[in-house]
């Protein structure tokens, strides 16, 4: 296989994937877009600015790589 053809192969693959994504996404059904002033017909949506404070998700002690800082090199 010639080198220029081999080097352009990734560009061809990316172009094919991009075109397929563009044309397949164009035909999919999307929900109607909500505009301000229209009544809200969906369920309640609750948003929070902060996460709940709770368990950190870890188990046991956290091991630190490199131990601690010291003045000796």
Biopython code that builds the backbone (N, CA, C, O; Angstrom):
import numpy as np
from Bio.PDB.StructureBuilder import StructureBuilder

atoms = [
    (1, "UNK", "N", (0.855, -1.170, 0.000)),
    (1, "UNK", "CA", (0.000, 0.000, 0.000)),
    (1, "UNK", "C", (0.906, 1.239, 0.000)),
    (1, "UNK", "O", (1.810, 1.330, 0.831)),
    (2, "UNK", "N", (0.684, 2.192, -0.910)),
    (2, "UNK", "CA", (1.526, 3.397, -0.960)),
    (2, "UNK", "C", (1.392, 4.230, 0.317)),
    (2, "UNK", "O", (0.330, 4.266, 0.938)),
    (3, "UNK", "N", (2.470, 4.891, 0.694)),
    (3, "UNK", "CA", (2.519, 5.660, 1.937)),
    (3, "UNK", "C", (1.506, 6.804, 1.953)),
    (3, "UNK", "O", (0.822, 6.963, 2.964)),
    (4, "UNK", "N", (1.364, 7.626, 0.881)),
    (4, "UNK", "CA", (0.365, 8.708, 0.938)),
    (4, "UNK", "C", (-1.058, 8.191, 1.151)),
    (4, "UNK", "O", (-1.852, 8.813, 1.855)),
    (5, "UNK", "N", (-1.368, 7.062, 0.546)),
    (5, "UNK", "CA", (-2.696, 6.477, 0.730)),
    (5, "UNK", "C", (-2.877, 6.008, 2.165)),
    (5, "UNK", "O", (-3.949, 6.170, 2.748)),
    (6, "UNK", "N", (-1.841, 5.435, 2.726)),
    (6, "UNK", "CA", (-1.895, 4.962, 4.106)),
    (6, "UNK", "C", (-2.044, 6.126, 5.083)),
    (6, "UNK", "O", (-2.737, 6.000, 6.093)),
    (7, "UNK", "N", (-1.405, 7.250, 4.797)),
    (7, "UNK", "CA", (-1.481, 8.410, 5.679)),
    (7, "UNK", "C", (-2.815, 9.134, 5.558)),
    (7, "UNK", "O", (-3.242, 9.786, 6.510)),
    (8, "UNK", "N", (-3.481, 9.037, 4.418)),
    (8, "UNK", "CA", (-4.770, 9.715, 4.253)),
    (8, "UNK", "C", (-5.934, 8.847, 4.711)),
    (8, "UNK", "O", (-7.066, 9.326, 4.774)),
    (9, "UNK", "N", (-5.686, 7.605, 5.027)),
    (9, "UNK", "CA", (-6.752, 6.699, 5.453)),
    (9, "UNK", "C", (-7.478, 7.183, 6.708)),
    (9, "UNK", "O", (-8.706, 7.102, 6.734)),
    (10, "UNK", "N", (-6.806, 7.681, 7.753)),
    (10, "UNK", "CA", (-7.547, 8.195, 8.915)),
    (10, "UNK", "C", (-8.468, 9.362, 8.564)),
    (10, "UNK", "O", (-9.561, 9.469, 9.119)),
    (11, "UNK", "N", (-8.047, 10.232, 7.655)),
    (11, "UNK", "CA", (-8.900, 11.347, 7.246)),
    (11, "UNK", "C", (-10.150, 10.854, 6.531)),
    (11, "UNK", "O", (-11.235, 11.403, 6.723)),
    (12, "UNK", "N", (-10.003, 9.831, 5.715)),
    (12, "UNK", "CA", (-11.151, 9.265, 5.003)),
    (12, "UNK", "C", (-12.125, 8.634, 5.993)),
    (12, "UNK", "O", (-13.336, 8.809, 5.862)),
    (13, "UNK", "N", (-11.618, 7.914, 6.966)),
    (13, "UNK", "CA", (-12.478, 7.280, 7.970)),
    (13, "UNK", "C", (-13.211, 8.341, 8.786)),
    (13, "UNK", "O", (-14.406, 8.197, 9.044)),
    (14, "UNK", "N", (-12.524, 9.396, 9.193)),
    (14, "UNK", "CA", (-13.157, 10.472, 9.957)),
    (14, "UNK", "C", (-14.225, 11.164, 9.127)),
    (14, "UNK", "O", (-15.290, 11.495, 9.648)),
    (15, "UNK", "N", (-13.959, 11.390, 7.840)),
    (15, "UNK", "CA", (-14.943, 12.032, 6.970)),
    (15, "UNK", "C", (-16.183, 11.164, 6.804)),
    (15, "UNK", "O", (-17.299, 11.682, 6.806)),
    (16, "UNK", "N", (-16.009, 9.864, 6.663)),
    (16, "UNK", "CA", (-17.155, 8.957, 6.523)),
    (16, "UNK", "C", (-17.990, 8.958, 7.795)),
    (16, "UNK", "O", (-19.217, 9.026, 7.728)),
    (17, "UNK", "N", (-17.345, 8.883, 8.950)),
    (17, "UNK", "CA", (-18.075, 8.898, 10.223)),
    (17, "UNK", "C", (-18.806, 10.224, 10.401)),
    (17, "UNK", "O", (-19.945, 10.239, 10.868)),
    (18, "UNK", "N", (-18.174, 11.332, 10.038)),
    (18, "UNK", "CA", (-18.816, 12.642, 10.167)),
    (18, "UNK", "C", (-20.038, 12.747, 9.261)),
    (18, "UNK", "O", (-21.079, 13.247, 9.688)),
    (19, "UNK", "N", (-19.928, 12.287, 8.027)),
    (19, "UNK", "CA", (-21.065, 12.347, 7.104)),
    (19, "UNK", "C", (-22.206, 11.446, 7.563)),
    (19, "UNK", "O", (-23.371, 11.838, 7.498)),
    (20, "UNK", "N", (-21.881, 10.248, 8.022)),
    (20, "UNK", "CA", (-22.928, 9.352, 8.525)),
    (20, "UNK", "C", (-23.618, 9.957, 9.737)),
    (20, "UNK", "O", (-24.842, 9.889, 9.852)),
    (21, "UNK", "N", (-22.849, 10.544, 10.637)),
    (21, "UNK", "CA", (-23.431, 11.177, 11.819)),
    (21, "UNK", "C", (-24.345, 12.326, 11.424)),
    (21, "UNK", "O", (-25.432, 12.472, 11.982)),
    (22, "UNK", "N", (-23.920, 13.136, 10.474)),
    (22, "UNK", "CA", (-24.714, 14.289, 10.043)),
    (22, "UNK", "C", (-26.033, 13.844, 9.419)),
    (22, "UNK", "O", (-27.091, 14.365, 9.773)),
    (23, "UNK", "N", (-25.980, 12.892, 8.502)),
    (23, "UNK", "CA", (-27.196, 12.493, 7.794)),
    (23, "UNK", "C", (-28.126, 11.642, 8.654)),
    (23, "UNK", "O", (-29.345, 11.734, 8.511)),
    (24, "UNK", "N", (-27.580, 10.820, 9.537)),
    (24, "UNK", "CA", (-28.436, 10.003, 10.399)),
    (24, "UNK", "C", (-29.071, 10.843, 11.499)),
    (24, "UNK", "O", (-30.206, 10.575, 11.895)),
    (25, "UNK", "N", (-28.368, 11.850, 11.999)),
    (25, "UNK", "CA", (-28.920, 12.707, 13.049)),
    (25, "UNK", "C", (-29.975, 13.650, 12.489)),
    (25, "UNK", "O", (-30.845, 14.110, 13.229)),
    (26, "UNK", "N", (-29.915, 13.943, 11.203)),
    (26, "UNK", "CA", (-30.867, 14.852, 10.583)),
    (26, "UNK", "C", (-32.267, 14.242, 10.543)),
    (26, "UNK", "O", (-33.257, 14.972, 10.582)),
    (27, "UNK", "N", (-32.360, 12.940, 10.467)),
    (27, "UNK", "CA", (-33.647, 12.268, 10.306)),
    (27, "UNK", "C", (-34.280, 11.813, 11.609)),
    (27, "UNK", "O", (-35.417, 11.340, 11.598)),
    (28, "UNK", "N", (-33.587, 11.940, 12.727)),
    (28, "UNK", "CA", (-34.162, 11.437, 13.976)),
    (28, "UNK", "C", (-35.220, 12.397, 14.510)),
    (28, "UNK", "O", (-35.194, 13.595, 14.228)),
    (29, "UNK", "N", (-36.145, 11.847, 15.283)),
    (29, "UNK", "CA", (-37.210, 12.664, 15.852)),
    (29, "UNK", "C", (-36.708, 13.357, 17.110)),
    (29, "UNK", "O", (-36.030, 12.753, 17.941)),
    (30, "UNK", "N", (-37.047, 14.619, 17.234)),
    (30, "UNK", "CA", (-36.651, 15.397, 18.404)),
    (30, "UNK", "C", (-37.899, 15.906, 19.095)),
    (30, "UNK", "O", (-38.903, 16.173, 18.435)),
    (31, "UNK", "N", (-37.856, 16.045, 20.406)),
    (31, "UNK", "CA", (-39.012, 16.616, 21.103)),
    (31, "UNK", "C", (-39.181, 18.086, 20.722)),
    (31, "UNK", "O", (-38.229, 18.755, 20.322)),
    (32, "UNK", "N", (-40.399, 18.565, 20.855)),
    (32, "UNK", "CA", (-40.668, 19.966, 20.539)),
    (32, "UNK", "C", (-39.894, 20.868, 21.491)),
    (32, "UNK", "O", (-39.779, 20.569, 22.680)),
    (33, "UNK", "N", (-39.371, 21.956, 20.979)),
    (33, "UNK", "CA", (-38.574, 22.865, 21.791)),
    (33, "UNK", "C", (-39.487, 23.752, 22.625)),
    (33, "UNK", "O", (-40.469, 24.299, 22.121)),
    (34, "UNK", "N", (-39.155, 23.888, 23.905)),
    (34, "UNK", "CA", (-39.940, 24.727, 24.806)),
    (34, "UNK", "C", (-39.549, 26.180, 24.607)),
    (34, "UNK", "O", (-38.364, 26.503, 24.520)),
    (35, "UNK", "N", (-40.528, 27.046, 24.536)),
    (35, "UNK", "CA", (-40.303, 28.490, 24.412)),
    (35, "UNK", "C", (-40.906, 29.185, 25.626)),
    (35, "UNK", "O", (-41.944, 28.765, 26.137)),
    (36, "UNK", "N", (-40.258, 30.238, 26.081)),
    (36, "UNK", "CA", (-40.787, 30.994, 27.207)),
    (36, "UNK", "C", (-42.167, 31.531, 26.857)),
    (36, "UNK", "O", (-42.402, 31.981, 25.735)),
    (37, "UNK", "N", (-43.063, 31.483, 27.808)),
    (37, "UNK", "CA", (-44.426, 31.949, 27.583)),
    (37, "UNK", "C", (-45.391, 30.809, 27.313)),
    (37, "UNK", "O", (-46.597, 30.968, 27.497)),
    (38, "UNK", "N", (-44.882, 29.655, 26.876)),
    (38, "UNK", "CA", (-45.737, 28.484, 26.671)),
    (38, "UNK", "C", (-45.948, 27.798, 28.015)),
    (38, "UNK", "O", (-45.073, 27.863, 28.879)),
    (39, "UNK", "N", (-47.086, 27.145, 28.210)),
    (39, "UNK", "CA", (-47.283, 26.409, 29.466)),
    (39, "UNK", "C", (-46.370, 25.180, 29.514)),
    (39, "UNK", "O", (-46.103, 24.541, 28.496)),
    (40, "UNK", "N", (-45.900, 24.871, 30.727)),
    (40, "UNK", "CA", (-45.035, 23.708, 30.922)),
    (40, "UNK", "C", (-45.916, 22.484, 31.081)),
    (40, "UNK", "O", (-46.712, 22.418, 32.018)),
    (41, "UNK", "N", (-45.791, 21.511, 30.187)),
    (41, "UNK", "CA", (-46.667, 20.336, 30.202)),
    (41, "UNK", "C", (-45.984, 19.099, 30.766)),
    (41, "UNK", "O", (-46.633, 18.069, 30.946)),
    (42, "UNK", "N", (-44.700, 19.177, 31.047)),
    (42, "UNK", "CA", (-43.972, 18.022, 31.569)),
    (42, "UNK", "C", (-44.057, 17.990, 33.086)),
    (42, "UNK", "O", (-44.645, 18.876, 33.706)),
    (43, "UNK", "N", (-43.462, 16.958, 33.677)),
    (43, "UNK", "CA", (-43.450, 16.833, 35.131)),
    (43, "UNK", "C", (-42.543, 17.864, 35.777)),
    (43, "UNK", "O", (-41.871, 18.639, 35.096)),
    (44, "UNK", "N", (-42.536, 17.860, 37.098)),
    (44, "UNK", "CA", (-41.738, 18.810, 37.864)),
    (44, "UNK", "C", (-40.261, 18.466, 37.713)),
    (44, "UNK", "O", (-39.879, 17.297, 37.769)),
    (45, "UNK", "N", (-39.438, 19.483, 37.523)),
    (45, "UNK", "CA", (-37.995, 19.315, 37.432)),
    (45, "UNK", "C", (-37.371, 20.083, 38.584)),
    (45, "UNK", "O", (-37.548, 21.297, 38.691)),
    (46, "UNK", "N", (-36.644, 19.385, 39.447)),
    (46, "UNK", "CA", (-36.007, 20.025, 40.595)),
    (46, "UNK", "C", (-34.507, 20.115, 40.348)),
    (46, "UNK", "O", (-33.856, 19.109, 40.065)),
    (47, "UNK", "N", (-33.968, 21.314, 40.453)),
    (47, "UNK", "CA", (-32.543, 21.534, 40.279)),
    (47, "UNK", "C", (-31.955, 22.007, 41.600)),
    (47, "UNK", "O", (-32.603, 22.739, 42.349)),
    (48, "UNK", "N", (-30.734, 21.589, 41.882)),
    (48, "UNK", "CA", (-30.059, 22.004, 43.100)),
    (48, "UNK", "C", (-28.709, 22.598, 42.732)),
    (48, "UNK", "O", (-28.003, 22.074, 41.871)),
    (49, "UNK", "N", (-28.358, 23.692, 43.390)),
    (49, "UNK", "CA", (-27.080, 24.336, 43.101)),
    (49, "UNK", "C", (-25.922, 23.606, 43.761)),
    (49, "UNK", "O", (-24.782, 23.739, 43.318)),
    (50, "UNK", "N", (-26.189, 22.839, 44.808)),
    (50, "UNK", "CA", (-25.132, 22.123, 45.509)),
    (50, "UNK", "C", (-25.532, 20.664, 45.665)),
    (50, "UNK", "O", (-26.715, 20.327, 45.693)),
    (51, "UNK", "N", (-24.530, 19.810, 45.766)),
    (51, "UNK", "CA", (-24.791, 18.396, 46.001)),
    (51, "UNK", "C", (-25.094, 18.165, 47.473)),
    (51, "UNK", "O", (-24.717, 18.961, 48.332)),
    (52, "UNK", "N", (-25.777, 17.071, 47.749)),
    (52, "UNK", "CA", (-26.042, 16.709, 49.135)),
    (52, "UNK", "C", (-24.732, 16.348, 49.824)),
    (52, "UNK", "O", (-23.857, 15.716, 49.232)),
    (53, "UNK", "N", (-24.614, 16.755, 51.066)),
    (53, "UNK", "CA", (-23.436, 16.408, 51.842)),
    (53, "UNK", "C", (-23.695, 15.047, 52.459)),
    (53, "UNK", "O", (-24.689, 14.854, 53.159)),
    (54, "UNK", "N", (-22.817, 14.122, 52.203)),
    (54, "UNK", "CA", (-23.024, 12.781, 52.715)),
    (54, "UNK", "C", (-21.733, 11.998, 52.683)),
    (54, "UNK", "O", (-20.643, 12.560, 52.801)),
    (55, "UNK", "N", (-21.863, 10.725, 52.527)),
    (55, "UNK", "CA", (-20.721, 9.828, 52.500)),
    (55, "UNK", "C", (-19.831, 10.174, 51.315)),
    (55, "UNK", "O", (-20.324, 10.459, 50.223)),
    (56, "UNK", "N", (-18.517, 10.150, 51.530)),
    (56, "UNK", "CA", (-17.587, 10.547, 50.480)),
    (56, "UNK", "C", (-17.417, 9.486, 49.404)),
    (56, "UNK", "O", (-16.818, 9.764, 48.366)),
    (57, "UNK", "N", (-17.917, 8.300, 49.618)),
    (57, "UNK", "CA", (-17.817, 7.264, 48.602)),
    (57, "UNK", "C", (-16.587, 6.396, 48.716)),
    (57, "UNK", "O", (-16.463, 5.410, 47.990)),
    (58, "UNK", "N", (-15.677, 6.733, 49.602)),
    (58, "UNK", "CA", (-14.469, 5.941, 49.743)),
    (58, "UNK", "C", (-14.602, 4.924, 50.863)),
    (58, "UNK", "O", (-15.475, 5.041, 51.722)),
    (59, "UNK", "N", (-13.740, 3.938, 50.846)),
    (59, "UNK", "CA", (-13.734, 2.927, 51.896)),
    (59, "UNK", "C", (-12.347, 2.899, 52.506)),
    (59, "UNK", "O", (-11.358, 2.668, 51.811)),
    (60, "UNK", "N", (-12.280, 3.132, 53.789)),
    (60, "UNK", "CA", (-11.004, 3.033, 54.470)),
    (60, "UNK", "C", (-10.124, 4.246, 54.249)),
    (60, "UNK", "O", (-10.599, 5.338, 53.935)),
    (61, "UNK", "N", (-8.840, 4.028, 54.420)),
    (61, "UNK", "CA", (-7.856, 5.094, 54.377)),
    (61, "UNK", "C", (-7.406, 5.346, 52.937)),
    (61, "UNK", "O", (-7.328, 4.420, 52.129)),
    (62, "UNK", "N", (-7.113, 6.605, 52.631)),
    (62, "UNK", "CA", (-6.598, 6.953, 51.311)),
    (62, "UNK", "C", (-5.090, 6.825, 51.337)),
    (62, "UNK", "O", (-4.437, 7.456, 52.168)),
    (63, "UNK", "N", (-4.518, 6.024, 50.446)),
    (63, "UNK", "CA", (-3.071, 5.874, 50.359)),
    (63, "UNK", "C", (-2.517, 6.934, 49.421)),
    (63, "UNK", "O", (-2.994, 7.103, 48.299)),
    (64, "UNK", "N", (-1.506, 7.639, 49.896)),
    (64, "UNK", "CA", (-0.891, 8.689, 49.105)),
    (64, "UNK", "C", (0.388, 8.140, 48.497)),
    (64, "UNK", "O", (1.203, 7.540, 49.198)),
    (65, "UNK", "N", (0.567, 8.339, 47.213)),
    (65, "UNK", "CA", (1.776, 7.883, 46.546)),
    (65, "UNK", "C", (2.906, 8.843, 46.890)),
    (65, "UNK", "O", (2.736, 10.058, 46.795)),
    (66, "UNK", "N", (4.041, 8.318, 47.283)),
    (66, "UNK", "CA", (5.184, 9.166, 47.590)),
    (66, "UNK", "C", (5.291, 9.520, 49.058)),
    (66, "UNK", "O", (6.197, 10.261, 49.443)),
    (67, "UNK", "N", (4.411, 9.024, 49.875)),
    (67, "UNK", "CA", (4.415, 9.245, 51.323)),
    (67, "UNK", "C", (4.297, 10.716, 51.652)),
    (67, "UNK", "O", (3.280, 11.325, 51.320)),
    (68, "UNK", "N", (5.293, 11.321, 52.291)),
    (68, "UNK", "CA", (5.187, 12.707, 52.746)),
    (68, "UNK", "C", (6.379, 13.505, 52.241)),
    (68, "UNK", "O", (7.349, 12.943, 51.733)),
    (69, "UNK", "N", (6.295, 14.804, 52.387)),
    (69, "UNK", "CA", (7.370, 15.687, 51.953)),
    (69, "UNK", "C", (8.389, 15.801, 53.073)),
    (69, "UNK", "O", (8.025, 15.933, 54.242)),
    (70, "UNK", "N", (9.662, 15.748, 52.716)),
    (70, "UNK", "CA", (10.714, 15.947, 53.706)),
    (70, "UNK", "C", (11.787, 16.834, 53.099)),
    (70, "UNK", "O", (11.809, 17.065, 51.890)),
    (71, "UNK", "N", (12.676, 17.329, 53.950)),
    (71, "UNK", "CA", (13.735, 18.217, 53.481)),
    (71, "UNK", "C", (14.919, 17.485, 52.889)),
    (71, "UNK", "O", (15.850, 18.131, 52.408)),
    (72, "UNK", "N", (14.924, 16.174, 52.905)),
    (72, "UNK", "CA", (16.057, 15.407, 52.398)),
    (72, "UNK", "C", (15.771, 14.954, 50.970)),
    (72, "UNK", "O", (14.657, 14.549, 50.639)),
    (73, "UNK", "N", (16.817, 15.032, 50.125)),
    (73, "UNK", "CA", (16.643, 14.621, 48.728)),
    (73, "UNK", "C", (17.414, 13.386, 48.466)),
    (73, "UNK", "O", (17.400, 12.875, 47.346)),
]
sb = StructureBuilder()
sb.init_structure("model")
sb.init_model(0)
sb.init_chain("A")
sb.init_seg("    ")
for serial, (resi, resn, name, xyz) in enumerate(atoms, 1):
    if name == "N":
        sb.init_residue(resn, " ", resi, " ")
    sb.init_atom(name, np.array(xyz, "f"), 0.0, 1.0, " ", f" {name:<3s}", serial, name[0])
structure = sb.get_structure()
